Amino acid sequence: MSDTKHLNVLIAKALLLNQDITDSEQVDALTAHINGDIEKEEFKQYDHFINITLLALSLVPNISSELSEEQIVNAIMSFIDNPDMRSVRHRVNHFNSLINPKTTSNEVEKKEAPQEEVIFHASTDNQNGQYKEAEDIPKEENDQPAYFEPGRYPDIPNEVYHSSNGISSSMLKDARISLMYYELRHVTKVIERENKHCFDLGSAFHTLTMEPAKFDAEFSVKPIIPEDAFTTTETMKSWIDEYNNKLPKKLSQDELKAIIEEHNATLTPQLSTSGKAEELGQIYMQLPDEFKAIPEDGKFTGAAMKACIKAYNDTLPIPLKTSGNTEALLEQINSVNPELYLAETNKPEPLRKPVKKDDLMQVIKEVNPNAIFEDEIISQWLSDDSKIHVQTVDYGMANNMRNAVMNHKEASSLLNHPNRVSEVSYYGIDEDTGLEIRVRPDIEIQTENNRLGFDLKSVALGRFKQDAIEAMIRREIINRDYHISAAMYCDVAMLDQFFWIFVNKDEHYHWVAIVEASPELLELGRVEYKKTLRDIREAMDTGYWPAPITTTLTIGITDFEQRKLEELQNEVA
């Protein structure tokens, strides 16, 4: 078994073991799917994981000889539920760390990272409440998450902000799911943070709209596949059929036999040596004189006449054989027509049509080295794990949503406001609990009298009636705790008013709505985020992080269900 096929088996085992499936038939079926021998709908969910893992395996030389099967399977299983190992680079580093335990994955990553990074620091002037500008300071060598004192920081990279100190509004929303969930995600970190390289339409739209200059650095759009590229096994097989049809056609066995028979027909036929004495005598008399070797006074026996006839036949050309395979027939022809033999044997062989896609690609490359294959284009695209991969259709929608905002007079004026500042980070201390908090509004605008804040949000409300849109937007705000974020933004970033720019993301229906958070809505968000901070503070002090359900529930019925119950009871009565 080749190394590739062997590794495919291990990937199949790891994927199924992760689901406690050890059935050998299932392993064989998934392995066949990975090999390309079959294609099963139920296994397509694994395709992206398989492609990334195969790419990582290919970048670790001699992995089969360096690691045991168990080590490789365990490593692959660790990739499945670990977001930190969803990139090719992280998987390669992990395999290398197993091969060379002296070098950990973290150490490998550190070697690849810049020697020094820059973070930002600022402080507040508590007397007048105004923020001082940030200063650059080097990051500490121990590679700990960045720490920021209370203040305004205009240029913190997004990834630095999300790993820094302070409770963000997103973290508060996790606490509102349950304190247990918050503790598992942000304290013990059993629940991993989502992979930042997983595509999100909202983040692509946000970057295109707010910071378009950063889009190419952070996102990679799926390349357009050329029209002449091979995309499926069917297109490859069709090309091979067309190629073979254009080749000089080789003579069939029947045609070769016909040529031989035509040649044999030009030869002097041999005389028969069978039959009765009278028949042999007639044939003998037809012989040239030099072959009539029986003396006149001799006995004209059958054997004597046969010997003379045979001697004559031996002087005649031997007919070519018409039995055997193509090669045998060609050899017969070569003895009398070497030019035809050379012309036929020099004809190119038709291309074979293997079952597997990889083998088909290789067959085509042998005669067409410039052939373009969709799989290779996509594989190369996916191999760059430094950017978020965006499907072409998703990019088109994100760009259309961005255009909708820019074509909206009021929204466009806000995004192009001369005093607009984006992605500024603020750090503060909650007075009630002493907890560090942080916020990062999308937009802030300083007018003559007010500081305004805005968040850009995508929604999917395309099929709701016009009269219901306002209620649905309100529901979206409350259900997603947007009002809590807005209240925190206003308090920590010292904003006087807060707005949302909502953009509908239903395809071809990208309307825009600018929505202001009323004082009452902000107050509700403020009360709720303050309560959640107190809950977190209490959990931190007591060590008790309750689950969403802490008491025995008694499930009642609704008024509708009560009426239904009464109707059924009356029917029985």
N, C-alpha and C positions, 0 to 999 in steps of 0.2 A: 504494500500500500504506500502511495506517495505521501510525502510530508503534508501536502495540502489536504489530501483526503483524510489523513489521520487527524489533523487539527480540526477539520470540519466535524468529525465524530465527537471530538472533545467539546466543541462549542455546543453541539446538539445535547450532549449529556448534561452540560452545565445549565443550559436553559431549562431543561426538563427537571433536573434535580432541584432547581430553585422552586419548582412547583410540586416537589415530592413525587415526581413521576420517574419510575425506574424501568418501566416496561420497554423491553428491547425492541419490540416492533415500532413503538413510538419513536425511539431513538433512531432506528433505521429510516423511518419515514421522514423525520426532520433532517437527518443527514442527507437523504436524497434531495430534499428541497434545497438545502444549502449547496449541494453539488450542482444543482441545476438539472438533475435527472427528471424531477417532477416538480410541479408547482401547485402547492396546496393553499387554498384561501386562508385556512386556519393558522398557517405559519407566517403569513405575510406581515403580521404585527411585529415579527422579530427581524425583518429584513434590514432595517436601519442599524439596529444593534449588531447584527451579524456583519454587515459591511464595515462598520467602524472597527470591530474587534479583529476581523481578518486583516484589515489594513495595519493595525497595531502589531499583530503577529508577524506580518511580513517585514516589519521594520526591526525585528529582534532576530539577528542572525543565529542559526543553530539552536533555536529555542527547544526543539524536540530532543536534542541531545543534552542540553543543559538542565532541563527541568523534567521532573517525572510527570506522568499523566495526571496524577492527583493534584500536584502543584498547579498545573495549568488549568484544570477544571475549577479548583478552588479560587484561583485568581479571576477567572471569567465570571464565576458566580458573584464575586465581590463587586464586579462592575455593574451588575444588574440593578442593585438597590442603592448604589453609592453615587450620588450626583457629582461628587468631586472626581470621579473616574470616568466621566462620560465623554471625555475628549480623547483623541488619538494619543496626544502627547502624554497625558496622565497614565494611560494604559501601558504605553511603551515604558515609561519610567517605572511603573509597578513591576512589570516583567523583569526589567533590568535589575531592580532592587532584589528580586528573588534569586536571580542568577549571581549577583554580587551583593550579599547581605551587608557588606561594609558601607555601601552607598544606598541610603534610603531615598524614597521618592522625593521627600522634601528637599534633601540635599541636592538631588539632580535638578529640581526646579530652581533651587537657589543659584546653582551654577549657571543656569540659563538666564536668570533675571539680571537686571542692571545692578551694578555694585552699590548705587546710591539712588534713593528716590527722594522726592520732595513732598512734604505735606505743608499744611498752612495753619497759621496760628493767628488769633486775634483776641482782643480783650474788650470789655465794655467799660464805659465811664458811667458808674452807677449814679452819679450826681445828676447828669442831664439826660441819661437814657439813650445817648447816641452811640452808635457803633464805630469803633476805630477800624481803619483798613487793616487787611491781613498782611503778615510778614512771612517769608519763606524760612522754614527751619528744616534741617536734615532729619530724616527718619531714623529712629533709634536702631542700633545694629541688631537688637534681639528680635527684630521682625514682629513685634507685638502690634496689635491693631492700633491705628492712629488714635491719639487722645486729644480732644479739643476743649479748651476752657470756654466758658460762656462767651458768646460773641458772634460776630457776623463774618462769614468766610465765603468770599465770592468765587473762588476758583478751585474748590475741592473736586477731584475726579469722582465720578459716580460710584465706582467700586470702593474707593477709600471711604466715602460718606457712609455707605451701607455696612461697612465693617467697623465703623468707629463707635465711640462711646455714646450713651444716651438712648432713651426709649423713643422711638419714632411713632408716628401715628399708625403706620402699618403694623408695628409690634403691638400697639394698643388694640387693634382690631383682632389680633390673634388672642389676646387676653379676653376679649369679649366672646370669642368662641368658647373658651373655658380657660381658667387659670392652669389647669393641667396641660392643655395644649401649649400655652405660652411657655411653661416650664420645660416641656419636652423639646420645644423648638429653639428657645432663646437662652435657656439656662444650662441644661444638660446637653442640649443640641442633639438629642437622639433623632429627632425629625430634622432631616437635612434641609437646608435652604434650596429652593429650586435652582436648577442649573441655569446660569445667566445666559448660556448660549442656546437655550431653547427659544425658538421663535415665538414672538408675541406681536400680533398685529398692532396692538396699542402702542407698544414701544417703538416699532418702526415708524408708525404714523407720527408719534410724538417727536422723534428725532428729525424726521423729514420736515416737520413743521417748525419746530423750535430751534433746532441746531443742524440745519441741512449740511453744513460743512463737515460735520462729524459722521454723517451717514456712511460714507465709503470706508471710513476707518473702523466702524463698529459692525457694519452689516455687509454681507456678501450675497448679491442677488444671483439666483440660479442662472447659469449661462444659457443663452439661446442656442438650441441645438440646430446645427446647419441642416438644410433640407436634404443634403446628400449623405447625412450620417446614418449609420445602421442603428436602429432603435430596438428591434425585436429579433428573435430567432427566425421568425417568418421572413422578415426583410433580408436576412442573411442567406437563408435557404433559397429565396427567390433570385438573389444576385448570383448565387452559385449555379442555379439552374440556367440562368441567362448566359453566364460565362461558359458553361459546358456546351450549351447549344451553339455557341459561336465557334467552338473548336472544330478543326477538320474531323469529319466523322470517320471512325475506324471501321474497317470492313468487318462484317459479321462472319461467323463461322460458315454460314450457308454461302455467303459470297466468296469466301476463300475456297470452299469446296468446289464451287462452280468454276473458279479460275483453274483449279487443279484438273477438274474433269475436262475443261476445254483444252488444256495442255495435253492431257492423256489422249484426247481424241485425235491429236495430230500424229500420234505414234503409230508405227506399224504394229498391228495387233499380233499377239502371240498365238501360235497354233495350238489347238487342243491336243492333249496327250491322253485323253480318255475316250472311251467308246469301244465298240467291237472291232475285230480284226479287219473287217471290210471297211469300216469308217476310218480306221488308222491307215489302211492301205491307200485310201483316196487322199488323205492328208499328206502321206509320205510322198505320193507322186507329185504333189504341188511344191515339194522342196526344191531349192536350187540344186543343180547336179552335184556341187561339191559336198552337199550334206546327205546325198543318197549313198551311204557307206555300205549297204548290204550287197555283197557280190551277186551277180545274176544267177549263179548256181547255188547261192546260199538260201537259207530258209528265212522267209519273211514272217518271222514271229512277231507277236505284239510287242514283246520287250525290246526286240531289235529296232523295230520302227519307232517306238517311243524314245529310245536313246537318240536316234537321228533327229527326231522332231525337237527333243530337248536341247540338243546341241545347237540347232538352228535358233531356237528361242533364246538361248543364252547370248546370242549375238545382237539381240534386239534391245533398245532402251527400256529400262524398267519403269513402269507407270508409277507416278507419285501416289502416296497413300492419302486417302481422304478421311482417315480416322484420327482421333486424338483431340486435344484442346487447341485453342487459338495459337499458342506458341508452337505446338507441333506442326500445325498446318503451315505456319509462316516459315518454319525451317524447311519444309518440303518445297515451298515456293522459292526459297533462297537458293536452292540448288539449280534452279533453271532460270530464275529472274531476280538476281540480287538487287537490281534497282527498285523493283516493286517492294522487295523485302525492306530495304533501307527507308523508303518513303513511308511505309506503314509503321515501322518500329520507331521512327522519329516523330510521329504524331504525339502531341502532349496528352498525358493521361487526364481524364476528367477529374475535377475536384470531388473529394468525398464530402458527405454531409453528415457529420457527427451529430449526436443528440444534444450535447451540452453547449451552452452559449459560448463559454470560454474557448472550447475547441473549435467552434465555428469561426470565432474571431481570428484564431491562429491560422486556420486554413486560408481565410481571405487575405490575411497579412502576407502570406507566403507569395502570393501573386500580385497583391496590391498593397505595398508597404505604406502608402499614403492614405489608406482607408481611415475614415473617422467613425468612432463608435460612441454612442450616447453613454454607455456604461463607463467608459474611460473618462469622458468629460465630467460626468457627475462624480466619479470617484476622486478625481483630482480636485474638484470643487469642495467636496466634503472633507478632504484631507487637510484643508486649512482650517484648523479649529481655533484660530485666533479671532474669528469673526462669527457673528450670528448668521446662520444660513436662512435666506429668504426665498421662498418659492416665487416664481415669476408672477403668478396670479395674485399672490399676497402683496407683492411690491406694487403691482398695478393698482390694487385697491387702496393701499396706504397712500400712494401718490395722488389718487383721485380725491381721497379725503382731505389731503393737504391742500389741493387745489380748491376744494369747496370752501375751506377756511379762508384762503387767500382771496377768493372771489366774494366773500361776505364783507360788506363795507365796514361794519363796526368791528368785527373780529380782526380783519386785516389791519385796521387802524391801530388796534391794541398791540398786535404782534410787531408792527412797524413803528411803534411809538418811539420817539427819540430818547425818552427816559426809560425805556424798557430794559430790564435786567433779568436774565434767566438763570435758573438752577443755582441760586445763592443758598448756602447752608447756614442755619442758625442753631446755636447751642445755648441752652439755658438750664435753670434749676427750678423745679416745681416747688413753690413756697410751702405748700401743705405737707408734702411728703419728703422733700429734700432729694427727690430722684432727679437724675440728669435726663433731660429731654432734648430732642432735636427735630427740626423741620426743614423742608426743602421745597418751597412752593415753586411751581413751574415758571411763573412770571411775577415780577413786582414792578410797579410803576409809581414813581414819585411825582405827584402833581403839586400845584402851589399850596394846596391846603390838606391833601390827604395822601396816604400811602395805600395803594390798591394792590391786591393780590389776585392771581388767576391760576386756575388749573385747567389743563386741556384734557378732556375726557371723550372716549369713544363709547357709543351706546348702540344697541340694536333694537330700535323701536319702529321699524319700517311699516309694520302692518296694523298698528294701532290707529284708531280713528283720530282725526285731528282734535276733536274735543277732549280726547283722553290723554293726549300727549303730556300736558302739564302735570296731570296726576301721575303718569308713568315716570316722568323725570323726578318728581318728588319722591316716588317710591324707590327709584334708582339711588337717589342721594341717601335716603334713610337706610335702605337695605345694605348698601356698601359702605356705610359710615363715612360718607364724604363730608358730612357736616362736622364730624368729630375732627377730621383733618383740618377743615377750614378754621375751626375754633382754635386749634393748636397753632396753626399758621399765624392767625391774628394776634394771639397772645405772645408767642415767642419771637415772631418777626416784626411785631409792633405794626400790624396792618390795621387800617381803619375800616376798610371794606373788602369783601371777598366775593369773587365771581367764578363761575365755571363756564368754559366754552365747550358745549356739548356738540359732537359731530356724529350723525347717524352713520353706521358702517354697513347697513344693508346695501348690497351691490346696486350701483347705479342710482341710489336714492340717498345722497349724502347732504341732508339739510343740516343747518347750523343753528344752535340756540345759545344765546348768552343769558345766563341765569345768575341772579344775585342772591347771596345768602342773606336772608333777613336778620335783623338783630335777634328776633326770637329764635330762629333756627341756629344761629351762632351760640346763643345762650344755652339751648338744649345740648348742642355739641360740647360746650364747655362743661356743663354739669356732668355729662356722661364721661368725658375723658378724665375729669378730675376724680370721679368715683372709681373709674378703672385704675387710675394711678394709686388710689388709696387701697384698692383690693390687692394690687401687686405689692405694695409696701407691706401690707399685713401678711401676705403669703411669704415674702422674703423674711420677715421677722419671725414667723411661726414655723416656717418650713412646710406648711400645709398648702398644697396646690390642688384644690378640689376639682373633680371631674364635673362635666356639665350636669350630670344627674347625681344627687347625693342623698336622696330620700326615695322611699318606696312610692311609686306613682299609682294613683287610681284613675283610670281613663274613663271619663264619662262619655255622654253622647250629645250631639248638637240638637238644636230645636227641630231641625228637619228630621233627624234620626228619631227623635222622641215622637214626632207625629207619625212617622212610618211604623214605629213600634205599636202605637195605639191603634192604627188602622189594622195591622196584622192581628192584634189581640181581639179586636172587635169581630174580625172575620171568623176567628176560631169560636168566639162566643156565639 
